Amino acid sequence: MNAPVNTDRRVSRARRLALAPVAGLAAVAMLAAACGSSSGSGTSGSGSGGSGARTASAPGITATTITIGSHQPLTGIAAPGYDEIAPASSAYFQYLNALGGIYGRKIDYKYLNDQYNPSLTASVVRQLVLKDNVYAIFDGLGTPTHLAVAPFLNSEKVPDVFVASGCECWDDPARLPETFGWQLDYVREGKILGQYVKDHFSGKKIGFFYQDDEFGQDGVKGLDDEIPARQIVAKEAYDPANTAIGPLVAKLKAAGAQVVVSFSVPAFTALLKLNALGLSYSPQLVVSDVGSDPITLAGLLEAFAAKAHHKVDGNLLTQGIITDGYLPSLGSTSNSWIQLFTRIHDQYIPKLPMDGNVEYGMAVAYTFAQAMFKAGRNPTRQDLINAINGGLAQGVSVAPYAYSASDHNGITGAYLAMISGGKLVPTGPVLVTTTSPAGAITPDTTTPPAAPATGIPPH
């Protein structure tokens, strides 16, 4: 990335945070041979314009603060890497607060651990809304987890903004008018990856490995839109509560899959790679952005292998993985957004690796600041919804947002990339598409904006 990776720190964090998936690593024993009521939404527009006194205009808003909340996997199977996202968002908010916050109000960000467990998600989100009285739920992480709370948030008319999941289910303004996605949705991502596979692996046998919920299913939907059915020889779905995926990987090998496309969280991407090595099976991996951050993945590979008493080079094992990116590559050290986020990282969270998860957390926090500035000086909850429905400027993302009153999807495109030397190296232009099976995949002709000199959204 921008600086040499601290391997010891990376490995120790992965060992500390990951669940010990011993059952799922049985095949790794052969690695030595393989690799030596807070409803109160106000009237539309009451927060716009003017320079009057700051008022307590909505639940969670005082004259000096805006309190928001989130559910995050700070421990559990999804924690490695993802546990960095909320601290990174918090770091951006600290930076923003130091420069005056949102029209003089400081953001108070409360995030609670749900362990990637939907029943815990329901509990912590109710606490945030009913007890802590937050203004909005921001960047709640996970498809199965957030599905457990989106209906509740909408019934309470709590803004549910920028869910940390690309599920197409967030784009449902009629049923979930308070809910908005942010990252590239999995259907679009599946189409973009699927077109690459179709164009570059014609005639090859293709296998799918995916999480057995809307996350993986949406990804497969997009892949199926592009990859000829005659090439697909296996579709293996994993349960995120079961790390014993050896039999699934064995089925991919038995089917002769030469390319495996994976919609998986980082821990299961690592398990896929290690189990394949244990079976002397080396397909080309094509992995969703969700599960392919190079630093996170390398650390997990090394930590998981160590649990089976083997030593591997995580960067070497990630070499050549094909993926995609919808934020600027961390390897682009001259990019103004990377420079901004690196400065914030170094000031506020220097002990965390400067990886894709940290970039994600800061980028989505910047987008929240964009929306809050647009919502006005004394915003109601409805003002925030109206602001996003009216569209947001592109900001950090490499492709435009889809936001409108009838479309609650977020980023609309990505570039293809390959992991090389522990970095994400773009291999082509930014491609944009729609969620429709017939929607064309085309190069994006817009020029992404540079980061503002102050690092604060224009307002």
Sequence and secondary structure as in RCSB ss.txt:
>XXXX:A:sequence
MNAPVNTDRRVSRARRLALAPVAGLAAVAMLAAACGSSSGSGTSGSGSGGSGARTASAPGITATTITIGSHQPLT
GIAAPGYDEIAPASSAYFQYLNALGGIYGRKIDYKYLNDQYNPSLTASVVRQLVLKDNVYAIFDGLGTPTHLAVA
PFLNSEKVPDVFVASGCECWDDPARLPETFGWQLDYVREGKILGQYVKDHFSGKKIGFFYQDDEFGQDGVKGLDD
EIPARQIVAKEAYDPANTAIGPLVAKLKAAGAQVVVSFSVPAFTALLKLNALGLSYSPQLVVSDVGSDPITLAGL
LEAFAAKAHHKVDGNLLTQGIITDGYLPSLGSTSNSWIQLFTRIHDQYIPKLPMDGNVEYGMAVAYTFAQAMFKA
GRNPTRQDLINAINGGLAQGVSVAPYAYSASDHNGITGAYLAMISGGKLVPTGPVLVTTTSPAGAITPDTTTPPA
APATGIPPH
>XXXX:A:secstr
  S   HHHHHHHHHHHS   TGGGGGGGGHHHHH        TTTTSS        STTB SSEEEEEEEE SS
STTHHHHTTHHHHHHHHHHHHHHTTTBTTBEEEEEEEE TT HHHHHHHHHIIIIIS  SEEE  B HHHHHTTH
HHHHHTT  EEEEBS  GGG  TTT TTEEE S  HHHHHHHHHHHHHHHSTT  EEEEEESSHHHHHHHHHHHH
HS GGGEEEEEEE TT    HHHHHHHHHTT SEEEEE  HHHHHHHHHHHHHTT   EEEE GGG  HHHHHHH
HHHHHHHTT    HHHHHTT EEEESS  TT TT HHHHHHHHHHHHH TTS  SHHHHHHHHHHHHHHHHHHHH
 SS  HHHHHHHHHT    TTSSS B  BTTB   B EEEEEEEETTEEEEEEEEEE  SSTT   EE  S    
  TTSS   
